[in-house]
Amino acid sequence: MNRKITAAALAALSVAGLATALAITPSAAAKPVSDLEAALARDLNLTPEQAQQRLGKERAAASAEATLRGELGPAFAGAWLNADSILTVAVTDATKADKIRARGAVPQTVARSQGQLDALKDKLDGNAKAAPKSVPGWFVDAQSNTVVVLSHAGGESAARAWAQASGVDGVRVTASTESPKPLIDIIGGNAYSFGSGRCSIGFAVEGGFVTAGHCGRAGTATTNPTGSVVASSFPGNDYAWVRAAAGNTPRALVNRYPGTVPVAGATESPVGASVCRSGSTTGWRCGTIQQKNASVTYPEGTITGLTRTNACAEPGDSGGSWITGDQAQGVTSGGSGNCTSGGTIYFQPLGEILSAYGLRLVTTGTPPTSTTPPTSTTQPTSTTQPPGGTWAPYVAYAAGAQVTYGGSRYAAWQGHTSQPGWEPPNVPALWRRL
């Protein structure tokens, strides 16, 4: 009898609720594939048509689940789809099974409601600080009608003891190799943390990002994104670069609070040019470049070679991006005043940072790729080129060295080892055209 009811209900649902979503006609089959459908087909090994059908079924199931949550009330105990996108709804009151069938879903009677499971998990959440390091996470599992605690091998007893100490009995401890960490896009102007401090990302470079040197010494660990300061110079200079952990993605973007602006290059702007900065405390602020090659004395010492501006900034904005149009200029160092009364703020020019550490700026022409810790920090061996030669990468140029590139002559502003992409026309901070 139940089978007949279920079949009838499913047939009714198919006609009344899913006909539009699931009907495959010649015109529907020819429907253009959306980005979502293409990604679904790629990652779940489906054809585009199967992806479209799956999404249609899932939309109908989501609607049915939302309705049943209200109809079942406190007896609702969760819902899930199987591999064929058939919806199962758990319920603590068997007399409500027909309501579930009427919505085209399969009922399953269980002992604990969704509310009861959530209450158990809330107890674990409340004692999260005491969780053993061998426990990477925990969650409500509707299908097994339990709360699951994940545990690394050998830590199962500690996981159960922690759950009991939290006031939760009967959890299911499951072995796990997970070691979760946040994976984020590395975008200029976004906040990142180190110890108890906070600074702002300057610009994404291949492998991580650049920021202010006073935001952490070499070896300092960072979070959001997870990483480590590889090198830092402060005082004297005020710059550092952070190698981000695998999975974080450097992007050629700066946060505009709201929205973003692209980073297309690093052509240095002249005195008098407008410039905007991005920081995690005061957001997006603009002004003009007042002077270059400025020195400023902080309590920690004197910083030289900075650019002086009349754009404002406040604590926490340190390390953030300075950009003119789509051309990266530098990272926030410090200054005086605030964004209420105004002030004078200095930034560390970007060209010097890239040159000092042999870094490559991520620009709009650079495909975004997740960072992967390099197995070696060794650069290709540099050479010294005779005066007057053609510019080439991986060459150690002294200050004043002259080269030819694209039919023009250039002289180096300062000593540096050239890198791919640092052609003289692209890096005016390092080369001046003769």
C-alpha positions as CSV (number, residue, x, y, z in Angstrom):
1,M,0.0,0.0,0.0
2,N,2.8,2.4,1.0
3,R,4.5,1.7,-2.4
4,K,1.3,2.7,-4.3
5,I,1.0,5.9,-2.2
6,T,4.6,6.8,-2.7
7,A,4.4,6.1,-6.4
8,A,1.3,8.2,-6.8
9,A,2.7,11.0,-4.7
10,L,5.9,11.0,-6.7
11,A,3.9,11.0,-10.0
12,A,1.8,13.9,-8.8
13,L,4.8,15.8,-7.7
14,S,6.5,15.1,-11.1
15,V,3.5,16.5,-12.9
16,A,2.6,19.4,-10.6
17,G,6.0,20.5,-9.2
18,L,8.8,19.3,-11.3
19,A,7.5,19.1,-14.8
20,T,9.0,22.5,-15.8
21,A,12.3,21.8,-14.0
22,L,12.9,18.4,-15.3
23,A,11.3,18.2,-18.7
24,I,13.9,17.7,-21.4
25,T,12.8,19.0,-24.7
26,P,14.8,19.7,-27.8
27,S,14.8,23.4,-26.9
28,A,15.8,22.7,-23.3
29,A,18.6,20.5,-24.4
30,A,19.9,23.3,-26.6
31,K,19.8,25.8,-23.7
32,P,23.1,27.6,-23.3
33,V,25.3,26.2,-20.5
34,S,25.8,28.6,-17.6
35,D,29.1,29.0,-15.8
36,L,27.6,27.2,-12.8
37,E,26.4,24.3,-15.0
38,A,29.8,24.1,-16.7
39,A,31.6,24.0,-13.3
40,L,29.2,21.4,-12.0
41,A,29.7,19.2,-15.1
42,R,33.5,19.5,-14.8
43,D,33.8,18.7,-11.1
44,L,31.1,16.1,-10.7
45,N,31.9,14.3,-14.0
46,L,28.5,15.1,-15.6
47,T,27.4,16.1,-19.1
48,P,26.1,19.7,-19.3
49,E,22.6,18.3,-19.8
50,Q,22.9,16.2,-16.6
51,A,24.2,19.2,-14.7
52,Q,21.1,21.1,-15.8
53,Q,18.8,18.3,-14.8
54,R,20.5,17.9,-11.4
55,L,20.2,21.6,-10.7
56,G,16.5,21.5,-11.5
57,K,15.9,18.6,-9.1
58,E,17.9,20.3,-6.4
59,R,15.8,23.5,-6.7
60,A,12.6,21.5,-6.3
61,A,14.1,19.5,-3.4
62,A,15.2,22.8,-1.6
63,S,11.6,24.1,-2.0
64,A,10.1,20.9,-0.6
65,E,12.5,20.9,2.3
66,A,11.7,24.5,3.2
67,T,8.0,23.7,3.2
68,L,8.4,20.5,5.3
69,R,10.5,22.3,7.9
70,G,7.4,24.4,8.6
71,E,4.9,21.6,8.3
72,L,6.8,19.2,10.6
73,G,7.7,21.8,13.2
74,P,9.8,20.4,16.1
75,A,9.6,16.9,14.6
76,F,11.8,17.9,11.7
77,A,15.2,16.1,12.0
78,G,17.1,17.1,8.8
79,A,17.0,16.3,5.1
80,W,19.4,15.1,2.5
81,L,19.7,14.1,-1.2
82,N,21.0,10.8,-2.4
83,A,23.2,10.2,-5.5
84,D,20.0,10.3,-7.7
85,S,18.9,13.6,-6.1
86,I,16.0,11.9,-4.3
87,L,15.1,13.8,-1.1
88,T,14.9,12.0,2.2
89,V,13.4,13.9,5.2
90,A,14.0,12.6,8.8
91,V,11.2,13.0,11.3
92,T,10.8,12.0,15.0
93,D,7.0,11.5,14.7
94,A,6.1,8.6,12.4
95,T,2.5,9.9,12.1
96,K,3.8,12.8,10.0
97,A,5.4,10.5,7.3
98,D,2.5,11.0,4.9
99,K,3.1,14.8,4.9
100,I,6.7,14.0,3.7
101,R,5.4,11.6,1.0
102,A,2.9,14.2,-0.2
103,R,5.9,16.5,-1.0
104,G,7.6,13.8,-3.1
105,A,10.2,13.0,-0.5
106,V,11.1,9.7,1.4
107,P,10.4,9.7,5.2
108,Q,12.8,8.3,7.7
109,T,11.8,8.1,11.4
110,V,14.7,8.9,13.8
111,A,15.2,9.4,17.6
112,R,16.4,13.0,17.8
113,S,15.1,16.2,16.1
114,Q,17.2,18.8,14.3
115,G,16.7,21.1,17.3
116,Q,18.0,18.4,19.7
117,L,21.1,17.7,17.5
118,D,21.8,21.4,17.2
119,A,21.6,21.8,21.0
120,L,24.2,19.1,21.5
121,K,26.5,20.7,19.0
122,D,26.0,24.0,20.7
123,K,27.5,22.5,23.8
124,L,30.6,21.5,21.9
125,D,30.9,24.9,20.4
126,G,30.7,26.4,23.8
127,N,33.7,24.4,24.9
128,A,35.7,24.8,21.7
129,K,38.7,26.3,23.3
130,A,39.2,23.1,25.3
131,A,39.0,20.9,22.3
132,P,42.1,18.7,21.9
133,K,44.5,19.6,19.1
134,S,43.7,16.1,17.7
135,V,40.1,17.3,17.0
136,P,39.9,19.3,13.8
137,G,36.1,19.7,13.8
138,W,32.7,18.5,14.6
139,F,29.2,18.6,13.0
140,V,25.6,17.4,13.0
141,D,25.1,14.5,10.6
142,A,21.4,14.2,9.8
143,Q,21.8,10.9,8.0
144,S,23.1,9.1,11.1
145,N,21.1,11.3,13.4
146,T,24.2,12.0,15.5
147,V,26.8,14.6,16.3
148,V,30.1,13.6,14.7
149,V,33.5,14.5,16.2
150,L,36.5,14.2,13.9
151,S,39.7,13.0,15.4
152,H,43.3,12.4,14.2
153,A,44.6,8.9,14.7
154,G,45.4,8.1,18.3
155,G,43.2,11.0,19.6
156,E,39.9,9.2,19.7
157,S,39.9,8.7,23.5
158,A,40.7,12.4,24.1
159,A,37.9,13.4,21.6
160,R,35.3,11.3,23.6
161,A,36.5,12.7,26.9
162,W,36.3,16.3,25.6
163,A,32.7,15.6,24.4
164,Q,31.7,14.2,27.7
165,A,33.3,17.1,29.5
166,S,31.2,19.4,27.3
167,G,28.0,17.6,28.5
168,V,27.5,15.6,25.3
169,D,27.2,11.8,25.4
170,G,26.9,9.4,22.5
171,V,28.8,11.3,19.9
172,R,30.2,9.4,17.0
173,V,34.0,9.8,16.8
174,T,35.3,9.5,13.2
175,A,38.9,9.2,12.1
176,S,40.1,12.1,10.0
177,T,43.3,13.4,8.4
178,E,41.9,17.0,8.0
179,S,44.1,19.9,9.1
180,P,41.8,22.8,8.2
181,K,43.1,26.4,7.7
182,P,41.4,29.4,6.0
183,L,42.0,29.7,2.3
184,I,41.4,33.1,0.9
185,D,42.1,35.4,-2.0
186,I,45.1,37.6,-1.4
187,I,43.8,41.1,-2.2
188,G,45.5,44.4,-1.5
189,G,44.1,46.4,1.3
190,N,42.5,43.4,3.1
191,A,43.4,42.8,6.7
192,Y,45.7,40.1,7.9
193,S,46.8,39.2,11.4
194,F,50.1,38.4,13.1
195,G,50.2,37.5,16.8
196,S,47.9,40.1,18.5
197,G,48.4,42.7,15.8
198,R,46.7,43.6,12.5
199,C,48.0,45.1,9.3
200,S,46.9,45.4,5.7
201,I,48.1,43.5,2.6
202,G,50.0,45.7,0.2
203,F,50.0,43.8,-3.2
204,A,49.8,40.2,-4.2
205,V,53.1,38.8,-5.6
206,E,53.8,35.4,-6.9
207,G,53.8,33.2,-3.8
208,G,52.3,35.7,-1.3
209,F,52.2,39.4,-0.7
210,V,54.2,42.5,0.2
211,T,53.5,44.7,3.2
212,A,55.1,47.0,5.7
213,G,58.3,45.9,7.5
214,H,57.1,47.1,10.9
215,C,54.2,44.6,10.7
216,G,56.5,41.6,11.5
217,R,60.0,40.3,11.5
218,A,61.2,37.4,9.5
219,G,59.6,34.2,10.8
220,T,56.5,35.9,12.1
221,A,53.4,33.7,11.4
222,T,50.4,35.3,9.8
223,T,46.7,34.4,9.6
224,N,44.0,35.3,7.0
225,P,45.9,34.4,4.9
226,T,48.0,31.8,6.7
227,G,51.7,32.3,6.0
228,S,55.0,33.4,7.3
229,V,57.1,36.6,6.9
230,V,60.1,35.5,4.7
231,A,62.1,38.8,5.0
232,S,61.5,42.2,6.6
233,S,63.5,45.4,6.7
234,F,62.7,48.0,9.4
235,P,63.9,50.6,10.3
236,G,66.0,52.1,7.4
237,N,63.4,50.7,5.0
238,D,59.8,49.7,5.8
239,Y,58.9,46.6,3.7
240,A,58.4,42.9,4.1
241,W,57.2,40.0,2.0
242,V,55.0,37.1,3.3
243,R,54.9,33.7,1.7
244,A,51.3,32.5,1.9
245,A,50.5,28.9,2.6
246,A,49.3,26.6,-0.2
247,G,45.7,27.1,-1.2
248,N,45.7,30.9,-0.8
249,T,45.3,32.7,-4.2
250,P,47.2,35.9,-5.0
251,R,44.9,38.2,-7.0
252,A,45.7,41.3,-9.1
253,L,43.2,43.3,-7.1
254,V,43.0,46.0,-4.5
255,N,40.0,46.4,-2.2
256,R,38.1,49.6,-2.9
257,Y,35.7,49.3,0.1
258,P,33.3,48.3,-1.6
259,G,34.4,46.7,-4.8
260,T,37.9,46.2,-6.2
261,V,40.2,47.8,-8.7
262,P,42.6,45.8,-10.9
263,V,46.4,46.0,-10.7
264,A,47.8,46.1,-14.2
265,G,51.4,47.1,-13.5
266,A,53.7,49.2,-11.4
267,T,54.5,52.3,-13.4
268,E,55.6,55.0,-10.9
269,S,53.5,58.2,-10.9
270,P,55.1,61.7,-10.7
271,V,54.8,64.3,-8.0
272,G,51.4,66.0,-8.1
273,A,49.6,62.8,-9.4
274,S,46.5,61.6,-7.6
275,V,46.9,58.5,-5.6
276,C,44.5,56.3,-3.6
277,R,45.3,53.9,-0.7
278,S,43.4,50.9,0.7
279,G,43.6,49.8,4.3
280,S,41.7,47.6,6.7
281,T,40.9,50.4,9.2
282,T,39.8,53.3,7.1
283,G,39.1,51.7,3.7
284,W,39.7,53.6,0.5
285,R,41.2,57.1,0.8
286,C,42.8,59.4,-1.9
287,G,45.1,62.3,-2.1
288,T,48.1,63.5,-4.1
289,I,51.8,62.7,-4.2
290,Q,53.6,65.6,-2.5
291,Q,57.3,64.6,-2.6
292,K,59.5,61.6,-3.2
293,N,62.7,60.3,-1.6
294,A,61.5,61.5,1.8
295,S,63.1,60.5,5.1
296,V,61.0,60.3,8.2
297,T,62.0,59.5,11.8
298,Y,59.8,57.1,13.8
299,P,60.6,56.2,17.5
300,E,62.2,53.0,16.1
301,G,64.5,54.9,13.8
302,T,64.7,56.7,10.5
303,I,63.2,55.4,7.2
304,T,64.5,56.7,3.9
305,G,63.3,56.7,0.3
306,L,59.6,57.1,1.1
307,T,57.0,59.0,-0.8
308,R,55.1,61.7,1.0
309,T,51.3,62.3,0.4
310,N,48.4,64.2,1.9
311,A,46.1,61.1,1.9
312,C,45.0,60.0,5.4
313,A,45.5,56.7,7.2
314,E,45.2,55.2,10.7
315,P,46.6,52.3,12.7
316,G,45.8,49.0,11.0
317,D,46.1,50.5,7.5
318,S,49.9,49.9,7.7
319,G,51.2,47.8,4.8
320,G,48.1,48.6,2.6
321,S,48.1,49.4,-1.1
322,W,48.8,52.7,-2.8
323,I,47.6,52.8,-6.5
324,T,47.2,55.4,-9.2
325,G,44.6,54.2,-11.8
326,D,45.6,50.5,-12.2
327,Q,49.3,51.1,-11.5
328,A,50.7,49.9,-8.1
329,Q,52.7,52.5,-6.3
330,G,53.7,51.3,-2.8
331,V,52.7,50.2,0.7
332,T,51.6,52.3,3.7
333,S,54.5,53.0,6.1
334,G,53.2,55.7,8.6
335,G,52.8,59.4,9.2
336,S,50.8,61.8,11.3
337,G,47.1,62.8,11.6
338,N,44.0,60.7,11.0
339,C,41.1,60.5,8.6
340,T,39.0,62.9,10.7
341,S,41.3,65.9,10.7
342,G,43.6,64.9,7.8
343,G,47.3,64.3,7.9
344,T,50.5,63.4,6.1
345,I,51.2,59.8,5.3
346,Y,54.3,58.2,3.7
347,F,54.4,55.0,1.6
348,Q,57.3,52.7,0.7
349,P,57.7,52.6,-3.1
350,L,56.9,49.2,-4.5
351,G,59.8,49.0,-7.0
352,E,62.3,48.8,-4.2
353,I,60.5,46.0,-2.5
354,L,60.2,43.9,-5.7
355,S,63.9,44.5,-6.5
356,A,65.2,43.8,-3.0
357,Y,63.5,40.4,-2.8
358,G,63.4,39.4,-6.4
359,L,59.6,39.3,-6.4
360,R,57.1,39.5,-9.3
361,L,53.9,41.5,-8.9
362,V,50.7,39.7,-9.8
363,T,49.0,41.7,-12.5
364,T,45.9,41.4,-14.6
365,G,48.0,39.5,-17.2
366,T,49.0,36.9,-14.6
367,P,46.7,33.9,-14.3
368,P,45.6,33.5,-10.6
369,T,47.1,30.3,-9.1
370,S,47.0,29.0,-5.6
371,T,50.2,29.4,-3.8
372,T,52.5,26.5,-3.3
373,P,55.5,26.7,-0.9
374,P,58.6,26.5,-3.1
375,T,61.0,23.7,-2.5
376,S,63.9,26.1,-2.9
377,T,64.4,29.9,-2.7
378,T,67.4,29.7,-5.0
379,Q,67.1,32.2,-8.0
380,P,68.8,31.5,-11.3
381,T,72.5,32.6,-11.1
382,S,72.9,36.3,-11.9
383,T,75.5,37.6,-14.2
384,T,77.1,41.0,-14.6
385,Q,76.7,42.5,-18.0
386,P,79.3,44.8,-19.7
387,P,78.2,48.4,-19.9
388,G,76.0,49.3,-22.8
389,G,74.6,45.9,-23.5
390,T,71.0,44.9,-24.2
391,W,68.8,44.5,-21.1
392,A,68.4,40.9,-19.9
393,P,66.8,39.2,-16.9
394,Y,68.9,37.7,-14.0
395,V,71.7,40.3,-14.5
396,A,73.2,42.3,-11.6
397,Y,73.1,45.9,-12.7
398,A,74.9,48.6,-10.7
399,A,73.5,52.1,-10.0
400,G,74.1,54.1,-13.2
401,A,74.5,51.1,-15.4
402,Q,73.3,51.8,-19.0
403,V,71.4,49.3,-21.2
404,T,69.6,49.2,-24.5
405,Y,66.0,48.0,-24.8
406,G,63.5,48.4,-27.6
407,G,65.7,50.9,-29.4
408,S,66.1,53.2,-26.4
409,R,68.8,53.8,-23.8
410,Y,68.2,53.5,-20.1
411,A,70.2,54.1,-16.9
412,A,69.6,52.3,-13.6
413,W,68.5,54.4,-10.7
414,Q,69.9,51.9,-8.2
415,G,71.7,48.6,-8.1
416,H,69.5,45.5,-8.5
417,T,69.3,42.1,-10.1
418,S,66.8,42.1,-13.0
419,Q,63.9,39.7,-13.2
420,P,61.5,38.6,-16.0
421,G,58.9,41.3,-16.4
422,W,61.2,44.1,-15.2
423,E,61.9,45.5,-18.6
424,P,63.1,49.1,-18.3
425,P,59.9,50.7,-19.7
426,N,57.8,48.7,-17.2
427,V,59.8,49.6,-14.1
428,P,60.5,53.4,-14.0
429,A,61.4,53.0,-10.3
430,L,64.5,51.2,-11.4
431,W,65.3,52.7,-14.8
432,R,65.2,56.1,-16.4
433,R,65.1,56.7,-20.1
434,L,68.0,58.7,-21.5
